């Protein structure tokens, strides 16, 4: 990975230098992926199986 690209993706890089997404975003087909460092996720495409509201 080039130095410029590394600077752009610094929030997504783990300690091994690999791009890592949040656990909820890993298998998502949409391109709105969030970093593994994000604590709160707001995603219009994510629907929890435990929520009571209809999909």
One Martini backbone bead per residue (centre of mass of N, CA, C, O) as a GRO file, in nm:
protein
   55
    1UNK     BB    1   0.097   0.036   0.023
    2UNK     BB    2   0.080   0.350  -0.008
    3UNK     BB    3   0.125   0.638   0.159
    4UNK     BB    4  -0.132   0.786   0.066
    5UNK     BB    5  -0.334   0.554   0.117
    6UNK     BB    6  -0.268   0.519   0.418
    7UNK     BB    7  -0.366   0.807   0.502
    8UNK     BB    8  -0.666   0.761   0.410
    9UNK     BB    9  -0.690   0.462   0.585
   10UNK     BB   10  -0.612   0.494   0.897
   11UNK     BB   11  -0.897   0.422   1.036
   12UNK     BB   12  -0.888   0.108   0.904
   13UNK     BB   13  -0.625   0.027   1.029
   14UNK     BB   14  -0.450  -0.204   1.169
   15UNK     BB   15  -0.168  -0.335   1.325
   16UNK     BB   16  -0.100  -0.487   1.029
   17UNK     BB   17  -0.212  -0.292   0.781
   18UNK     BB   18  -0.516  -0.360   0.753
   19UNK     BB   19  -0.825  -0.351   0.629
   20UNK     BB   20  -1.095  -0.277   0.864
   21UNK     BB   21  -1.413  -0.369   0.957
   22UNK     BB   22  -1.695  -0.391   1.086
   23UNK     BB   23  -1.880  -0.657   1.182
   24UNK     BB   24  -2.149  -0.553   1.037
   25UNK     BB   25  -1.985  -0.484   0.749
   26UNK     BB   26  -1.841  -0.732   0.623
   27UNK     BB   27  -2.118  -0.869   0.470
   28UNK     BB   28  -2.185  -0.623   0.322
   29UNK     BB   29  -2.294  -0.495  -0.002
   30UNK     BB   30  -2.241  -0.219   0.073
   31UNK     BB   31  -2.038   0.099   0.055
   32UNK     BB   32  -2.089   0.189   0.387
   33UNK     BB   33  -1.840   0.129   0.539
   34UNK     BB   34  -1.698   0.079   0.863
   35UNK     BB   35  -1.501   0.102   1.114
   36UNK     BB   36  -1.370  -0.076   1.386
   37UNK     BB   37  -1.359   0.196   1.568
   38UNK     BB   38  -1.652   0.217   1.570
   39UNK     BB   39  -1.914   0.232   1.807
   40UNK     BB   40  -2.134   0.373   1.633
   41UNK     BB   41  -2.407   0.267   1.427
   42UNK     BB   42  -2.532   0.414   1.116
   43UNK     BB   43  -2.756   0.213   0.921
   44UNK     BB   44  -2.997   0.179   0.671
   45UNK     BB   45  -2.934  -0.147   0.610
   46UNK     BB   46  -2.965  -0.221   0.909
   47UNK     BB   47  -3.129  -0.516   1.060
   48UNK     BB   48  -3.233  -0.641   1.335
   49UNK     BB   49  -3.360  -0.940   1.463
   50UNK     BB   50  -3.448  -0.797   1.755
   51UNK     BB   51  -3.640  -0.615   1.640
   52UNK     BB   52  -3.983  -0.484   1.640
   53UNK     BB   53  -3.969  -0.368   1.375
   54UNK     BB   54  -4.040  -0.345   1.062
   55UNK     BB   55  -3.855  -0.373   0.752
   0.00000   0.00000   0.00000
